């Protein structure tokens, strides 16, 4: 009943910027938390950034000072602003959200993923 759709990925040169968006739709009562994960070839999936309904944020050490997560509750949309991109940021990025659905409890939903490639 809930879908997450990412957009904004692509190819960018080192030092450039991208903004990823994650739009949630469906029978949503509230989005309790939202986060972005990434997985690079040959590496484990890692949590890049997360944000609570109250706006508290957490970041992986590798992206602190370069990435910023935000959300627009009125639009049920989350964002990941990525600045000063490095080749090591290359990965498939997935958004995830802990969503309270109308008539149900809270469940985690995942987007389909979007490729971010940073060239040197």
JOFEN-V832347 format. One record per residue. N is the residue number from 1. RES is the residue in one small letter. SS is DSSP state (H for helix, E for strand, L for the rest). OMEGA is omega in whole degrees, 0 to 359 (999 if undefined). Layout:
N_RES_SS_OMEGA ; N_RES_SS_OMEGA
//
This chain:
1_x_L_179 ; 2_x_E_178 ; 3_x_E_174 ; 4_x_E_181 ; 5_x_E_178 ; 6_x_E_173 ; 7_x_E_175 ; 8_x_L_178 ; 9_x_L_179 ; 10_x_E_181 ; 11_x_E_181 ; 12_x_E_177 ; 13_x_E_177 ; 14_x_L_183 ; 15_x_L_180 ; 16_x_L_184 ; 17_x_L_172 ; 18_x_E_172 ; 19_x_E_177 ; 20_x_E_177 ; 21_x_E_178 ; 22_x_E_182 ; 23_x_E_179 ; 24_x_E_178 ; 25_x_E_180 ; 26_x_E_181 ; 27_x_L_185 ; 28_x_E_171 ; 29_x_E_177 ; 30_x_E_171 ; 31_x_E_186 ; 32_x_E_179 ; 33_x_E_179 ; 34_x_E_180 ; 35_x_E_177 ; 36_x_E_175 ; 37_x_E_174 ; 38_x_E_177 ; 39_x_E_177 ; 40_x_L_179 ; 41_x_L_178 ; 42_x_L_181 ; 43_x_L_177 ; 44_x_L_175 ; 45_x_L_181 ; 46_x_E_175 ; 47_x_E_182 ; 48_x_E_183 ; 49_x_E_177 ; 50_x_E_179 ; 51_x_E_179 ; 52_x_E_178 ; 53_x_L_179 ; 54_x_L_176 ; 55_x_L_176 ; 56_x_L_185 ; 57_x_E_173 ; 58_x_E_182 ; 59_x_E_169 ; 60_x_L_182 ; 61_x_H_184 ; 62_x_H_184 ; 63_x_H_180 ; 64_x_L_181 ; 65_x_L_181 ; 66_x_L_182 ; 67_x_E_176 ; 68_x_E_178 ; 69_x_E_179 ; 70_x_E_179 ; 71_x_E_175 ; 72_x_E_185 ; 73_x_H_180 ; 74_x_H_180 ; 75_x_H_185 ; 76_x_L_184 ; 77_x_E_175 ; 78_x_E_183 ; 79_x_E_170 ; 80_x_E_176 ; 81_x_E_183 ; 82_x_E_179 ; 83_x_L_179 ; 84_x_L_185 ; 85_x_L_180 ; 86_x_L_177 ; 87_x_H_179 ; 88_x_H_174 ; 89_x_H_180 ; 90_x_L_183 ; 91_x_E_167 ; 92_x_E_181 ; 93_x_E_177 ; 94_x_E_169 ; 95_x_E_177 ; 96_x_E_181 ; 97_x_E_172 ; 98_x_E_191 ; 99_x_E_170 ; 100_x_E_182 ; 101_x_E_177 ; 102_x_L_179 ; 103_x_L_181 ; 104_x_L_175 ; 105_x_L_182 ; 106_x_E_181 ; 107_x_E_176 ; 108_x_E_176 ; 109_x_E_182 ; 110_x_E_171 ; 111_x_L_184 ; 112_x_L_180 ; 113_x_L_176 ; 114_x_E_184 ; 115_x_E_172 ; 116_x_E_180 ; 117_x_E_181 ; 118_x_E_181 ; 119_x_E_179 ; 120_x_L_999
//
